[in-house]
Amino acid sequence: MTFVAKPKVHHPRLPLNDIGLTRRDYEGSVSTLCAGCGHDSVSAAIVQACAELSIPPHRFAKVSGIGCSSKTPSYFLSKSHGFNSVHGRMPSIATGANLANRELYTIGISGDGDSASIGLGQFSHIVRRRINMAYIVDNNGTYGLTKGQFSATNDKGSTSKRGAPNLYEPIDLVSLAIQIGASFVARSFSGDKKQLVPLIKAALMHKGMAFIDVISPCVAFNNHNGSTKSYDYVREHRETVVAADYVPHAEEITADYEPGTTERINMPDGSILQLHKLAQDYDPHDRVAALHYVQSRQAEGEVVTGLLYLDPNPMDCHDILGTVDTPLNQLNEADLCPGNAALGSVNASFR
Amino acid sequence: MAVKYNDFVIRFANVNGSGSASANGMFAKALFRMGIPVATRNIFPSNIQGLPTWFEVRVSDKGYMGRREGVDIMVAMNAETFAEDVASISPGGYLFYDNTKPLSKELRRSDINEIGVPISQLLLPEFADPKQRGLFKNITYLGVLTALINIEFDVITGMVSKQYKGKEDLIEPNVRAMELGRRYAFDYLECPLPLQVKRMDALGDKIMVDGNTAAGLGSVYGGATVCAWYPITPSTSVAEAFEKYTGSMRRDKASGKSKYAIVQAEDELAAIGIVIGAAWNGARSFTGTSGPGISLMSEFLGLAYFAEIPAVVWDIQRSGPSTGMPTRTQQSDVISAAYASHGDTKHVVLFPATPRECFDFAADALDLADRLQTPILVLSDLELGMNDNLSEPFVWDDSRRYDRGKVLNAEQLEKIQRFGRYLDVDGDGIGYRTLPGTHPTKGAFFTRGTSRDEYAAYTESPEAYERNMQRLLKKWETAKTLVPKAEVSTGPHRHGVLFFGTTSLPMQEALDHLAEEGIGLNTCRVRGFPFGAEVEAFIRGHDKVFVVEQNRDAQMRQLLVNEIGVDPARLVPVLYYAGLSISADEIRLQISAHFSANKMSRVTEVKS
């Protein structure tokens, strides 16, 4: 944690994005998390992703629950509205916010306690509802703010800082998300910005529920030998199956990847998502195969990262509900109120 | 025997799921269409098929719409409850039953009149399908009743044609079954009875509708665009009505798309979370629930109170505690609604008493939520929400504009030096809010349930925390001036009676009967919380105030003592909480007994 405020003046040579802003315009206030916390790297990746997408910062809506992860929306996009709600209930706030204004980019930040324990019900149901958002879980396998209790994503047998083993089976949010309707599911590692930034960009541009589980080690309580969520463990055991590059539509596409290992996905706004298959026979469009692969590698103690599942024909909740294109929060009396004349037949129906 | 017109209680005892509801509904509607005041009550089990259910219609030329003890005509169609149904008939009353099987001796009462009609036997040669015979039993007893109590026959046959419009092949057998009963009555029974109906003109342009339908419709008119809910009796029909009316009234003509979003959430926690998320982002939103839902929503309600986010919650109360009697009525969520959530939290509560008020309050609540930036809880109950009640028709003032409260747009933000979300600029305790996405550089803030300063920055400063809590109290004072005012009668009486919601239904009848006993009372019908100055003045202006409510613990009285700080001895509880709606007799007996026990003067005195 640092107490030194960042200077407000930009370095004159900071690169500008397409709308003339620098990365600094996408930053937030100074983090109060522990020095070296993986969550700060995730926040930095979000800043970079949003800046590179050249979306005006105020067009994002940030929502979170409670916990270390849920504090992080303060640390990026200070020109956006944020909502730090109650524990495990970010998905319902995100649902309401997205229904009210479909034009904003909704970023939900949650943690493993927030989404896999107290909020597992809400996590499952927002995925089913296919709310158009980037849902990012900073997954450290522990309760940091209450000093190191196991969370539900912790692997069985993984030990706490004091050496006690976790006795229970883990909940794998990635497998769950693939199973119940997320149209974009990825896993990454907070220490791998190169992989994480393009995934966040793609998730934000994806129309539908885009879920990213980010293994984000807790330096205070879960970064020791015996933890399967430590920096060392994840670095040693991860396997990237599909790497993604996100190419905005304004940028020229240079095809310098080997044919046969690269796949281009056209995003709704004309931009392109390029997938590089690193593992043989991995098909990110096959839901059943993706589930099988993730779980079989997991059984081997490996953490599969990358874009794990992508629905080629995603839908979002507004498509499902058939809502008008105008954001609901911009409709006025003329749109909403049927007027007194219409009550004539209503009253008649009750006589 | 003298004929008594338009003043009786008829009760239909049926088996749940036997198709009796539509026949019974037609009975009530026919009387309504004859201009006669009727009040209907469904007394039903928490069950889909098989358990006993009763439908009660009170017919009252005086317009007394509260429940009345005693049954004058019992239509006993349920073998399982037959004995208890016979026992519940008032002396001199009528038992109407299917005498295809003879009545057993031990069930006979010498003080009532038996009207046996061999309904099953009549239907046997007419309808080959046993399922049809079962269903048409209901319509056949309706036919008998038209003759017995003199219902205008064309009124009821007109309703059959309307009800089965589009299913014309059902009209003929229904009318045939009805005529079967009617003809039998004319041929074999003394018709009409000394208890009968006669056309009146007592209803003007009134409508007959349930409160939940009115609430859903009012939410459409009030501009709600997001409805999130979780099914729970007796509130489910609030969301269903919203869905019905938005479906027909809120489609974009060109695209056919919906100008609303309805989410059946996974539970009440999610339902209120969706409402709060939508309102935070500027959409008018609401949910409907009942007592158990309020318990589940409490954490979120505290967040919305503290973070100051609009929300509208309809609580259609049922009998608690816990699951209680889920299909019976009560007013037992007064305290849990008013003080929902931990910490120093209190909420604005509205108490509608009629369907028209449900309609009006639905729109008012959305305005108040935006104006006060806080949750508004509307406390209806099963009695009002699920039964057809007589009501003034729905009216909307087309010149009315939604009060979206203090929301700054981009232009307004441009003119502000420094935006402070929780600054009390106007001195009414209400700050200005901004919606996400409004301005590129100004007005963004972080909404949180943690303590914050005037600029929405997190703080644990004791001074800043206290300032904020004090400002919320100032807002509470503002709320007192904005909630619907109590309806107060200023008679010459020394004592008063205070009531709210459906307790109003039997009140006029109770007051009329009390007056006959020499007890006169001024009245105060509370419609909103926090209590306005008029409620306090009413209590202070009377020696004793009877507080009539439908719960065990005198929750409204607790609220009055707590919030107004009056001497509890002056507030006399009048309570009924057995799950049926409170009757005029109950009110009269309790108040009268208090007068006797305390040797209070029955001579109506004028205050000096």
Interface residues (C-beta under 8 A of the other chain):
Chain A: P56 P57 H58 R59 A61 V63 P73 S74 S78 K79 S80 H81 G82 F83 N84 S85 V86 R89 P91 S92 I93 A94 T95 G96 A97 N98 L99 A100 N101 E103 L104 G121 Q122 S124 H125 R129 C317 H318 L321 G322 T323 V324 D325 L328 N329 Q330 L331 N332 E333 D335 L336 C337 P338 G339 N340 A342 L343 V346 N347 F350 R351
Chain B: F32 R33 D205 K206 I207 M208 V209 L217 V220 Y221 G223 T225 V226 A228 Y245 M249 R250 D252 S255 G256 K257 S258 K259 Y260 A261 I262 V263 A265 E266 D267 L269 A270 A271 I272 G273 I274 V275 I276 G277 A278 A279 W280 N281 G282 A283 S285 E299 F300 L303 P393 F394 V395 W396 D397 D398 R401 Y402 T434 L435 P436 G437 T438 H439 P440 T441 A444 F445 F446 T447 R448 G449 T450 Y458
